[in-house]
Amino acid sequence: MSTATSALPPITVRQTDHAALDRLADGYADTMPEVAEYLARELDRARVVPDGGLPGDIVRMGSRVRFRDDATGQERWVTLVYPGEQDIAAGRISVMTPIGAALIGLARGQSIAWETRRGESRALTVLDVGDAG
């Protein structure tokens, strides 16, 4: 999964999520190296803020996110979850998927380029962010 760093939007991650996701990326380095490496790069470039200091319009673990596939224009609601909590039918996607790793830390209105597991380049734009409820 290669994406030019210069084209990436700034991201912000709360401290607790950053620590947990960093451990997660390390733990998946052998079994899911591409996604683990991508997530680790995203975490390395993230601005880390105290847990209470993250604005509500930024995607964090547990966020309910509406995003648009910029190629197709299709909009989708998902909840960003940890591995083992995912359920595609219920709209819960793991942060250990290419799209999940791309979403973490983005703010409403931001777009990011990412690659599918088949190596296809895609782009998405975050339209709305809320709590999973």
Number of C-alpha atoms within 10 A of each C-alpha: 17 12 13 8 10 7 10 15 15 15 19 22 28 22 17 14 18 24 13 12 23 18 12 18 22 14 13 15 14 10 9 13 15 18 25 26 17 22 24 21 15 23 23 12 15 19 15 20 16 10 13 8 11 17 14 13 19 25 28 28 25 18 22 21 24 17 23 18 15 15 10 10 11 10 14 13 16 21 27 27 22 18 14 8 11 17 14 11 7 10 16 22 24 22 27 24 20 20 22 20 23 22 27 25 27 23 23 19 14 18 22 19 18 23 18 13 13 7 10 9 14 15 16 23 21 23 18 18 23 17 14 14 7
